[in-house]
Amino acid sequence: METLARVQSKHLLPVLPYSHAALEPHIDARTMMLHHDKHHASYVENLNAALAEYPDLRERTAFWLLLHSSEIPKEARTAVRNNAGGHINHSMFWRVMSPSGGDQPTGALADAIMRDFGNLENFKARFDEAGSKAFGSGWVWLVRTHQPGGKLEVLTTSGHDNPLMQGHFPLLVNDVWEHAYYLKHENRRADYLKGWWAVVNWPEVARRFKSTELYPEPRWENEGGLVLEA
């Protein structure tokens, strides 16, 4: 029989921080229901299943699993990487959106965007372009890099990879897998990306930006839980 500690170590689907319909009309309720309750839930279920035979790994965070794939048995490595990544990325995705979103960044985050992109509209254009050009399934990100001064950059990842795998701290993310937008926008990914700014939760992005000031870069990996915290 599993101990309480073992049960508690299982990965859990986070509660959606708003109703399925809360982001209408920009993201429709049925898409949100399928995306969170089915797609994200399947990553959590499959991650737990992949770890079932490895008690020590079940004690690890999803971020640790994603960033230390070489320490995962080969027969489980692909399933763990894909599903841990799906769990992590979606957990952040829900948090960087809000029914009261769509304003503008302020403070230090706004200053950094101005410094590295010229202005907010230039940043949005670069983000949308990157998301539109991402081939197949993946994610588009705003990250803080390890470069001197912590420069902000836009990048994309394929599958369920995460910028921390490249040494960059994720601040903002949009999902460009088709299941994120196809029911409403069909193949018009660019329309989805353009409309998405209306629900961006800039205070959450600013919170994440501030956290990179508080923690030295070598500790960013250990702060992966910032993605998942309540």
N, C-alpha and C positions, 0 to 999 in steps of 0.2 A: 504494500500500500504506500502511495506517495505521502511524503511528509508535507506539512503545511508550507514549509519553505519551498519545496519543489513545486507545489501548486502555485504559490505566489510568484515564482520565477517565470511562469508562462507569460508570453507576450499577449497583450490585450488590445483590442480595438478601442481607440479613444472615442469618447462621445463627441459627436458633431457639435460645435459650439453655437449652433443656431439651427433653426428648423430647415427642412429640405427646401421649402419654398422661399426662404428668407433672402436669397440672392436673385430672385426674379426681378426684372425680366432678363437679366444678363446671363444667369445660369438657371435653367428650368428645374423644377422640383423633381421630375422623374430622373433626369440626369444625376442630380445630387443623390437621390435615393440609391440608384444603381451604383454610382461611383463609390459612395461611402459604405453602404450596407452590404454590397455584393463584392465589388472589386477589391476595395481595401480590406474588407473582412476576409476575403480569400487569401490575401498575402499573409495576414496574421495566422490564419488556420494552417496554411501550408508551411509557414516558418516553424510553428510549433510541431507540426508533423515531422519536418526534416530534422528537428533536434531531439525527437522522442528517444532515440537510442544513445544520446550523448548527454548524460546528466550534468557533466561539468560545463558544457556549452550552454545549457539551459540557464545557467547562472549569469551568463554574459548579457550585456545590453545589445540592442539591435545594432548600435553604432560600432561597438567592439567587433561584432560578427562581420560587419561589412568591411571594416578596415583591417582585419586580420584573417583574411580568407586562407592564407597559407597554413594557418594553424587548425583549419577545419578539415576533417577527413575527406579525401578526394571524392568519395561516393556521395557525400552530402554537400560538397562545396558550392556547386552551381545553384542548387535549390535554396541554400541558405543565403547566398549573395543576392540572388534575384528577389527573394521574398523579404529579406531584411531591408533591402533598398526600397522596395515598394512600400513597406510599412513606414519607414522613416520619411521618405519624400512626401507621401500622402499626409502624414501627421503634421508636417510643416505646412503643406498646402492649405489645409483647412484653417490653420491659424492666421495665415497672411491674407485671409479674406474676411470681410465683415459686412453685414447689412448696412452699417453706417459708414462704410469705407468710401473711397473715391475722392478724398480731399487732396491735399498736397503734403509732401514731407516738410518738416520744419527742423530748426535747430541744426545740430552737428551733421545729421544725415543729409539735410538739404544743402549744407555747405559742401559736403563731400561730393554730392552729385554735381553741383555746380563746378567744382574743381576738376572733376574727372570727365565730365560729359559736356560742359558748357552751360547747359540748362536742363530743366526737367523734360522738355519736349524732345530734345536731342536724345536723352536717355531712353525715353519711351519708344522713340523711333528705332533706336538700335536694338532694344529688347524685342520689339515686335518683328523686326527684320530677322533677327536670330531665330526666334520662335517659328516664323514662317518658313525659313530655309532648313530647319532641322529635319533631316530625312528619317522617315518612318516614325517610330515611337520614341518619346523621350521627354526632356524637361528643359526649360530655359530659366536661367538664374541671374540674379544680381549677387555678386560675391565680393568679399573683401579679401584681397590677395596677401601673400606673404612678402610681397615686395616692400621695400622701405617706404614708410608712410602709409602703408595699408591701402593702396590704390583700389578703387572700385572697378570691376569689370563685368561685362555681360558674357556669359558662356552657356553652352548647351551640353547636356549629357545624354547618352543613348540608354535605352532600357531603363533600369532603375539605379544607375550610378549616381553618386552624390559628389559635389565639389570637394568635400573633405578628403576624398580619395586622391585628389590632386593637391591637397594642402591648402585649399581655399575655404573660407568660412562663408556659408550661405546666409544671405540676408532676405532674399525674396525669390519666390519660385512660381512658375506657372506650368501646368501639366499640358503637354501637347500630344499625349496619347489620344487617339480618336475617341475613346470612350468618355473623355472629358467634355466633348463638345458636339459629337456627331448627331445626336437626336435633334438638336436645335439648329445647328449650323451646317449639317451635312459635311461636304468637303471644303467648306469656306473657313478654313482655319484662321485666315487673316481677320475675318469679321469677329470671330471669337476673341482673338488677342486684343483687338481694338476696344471691344466692349468691356473686356475684363477689368480695365483700369477703374471702372466705376465701383468695384467692390474691393479694391486693394486696401488692406488694413495697415496704413502707414505708421500708426503708433506701435504696432507689433514689429514692423521692419526697423523702426528707430530703436526699439528695445534690444533687438538683436545686434544692431550696429553698436550701441553703447556697450554691450557685453564684450565686444571685441576690444574695446578700450580697457576694460577691467581686467582681462585675462591675457597674460603673455601668449604669444603665438604658439609655443610648444604645447600649451595646455588646451588649444582649441579642440583637439580630438576628444579630450576628457569632458569638454563642455557640450558634446553632442546631445546630451539630455535636454539642452535648451530647446531643441526642436520639439520635444515630446512633453515638456513640463505643463502642468495644468495652470 
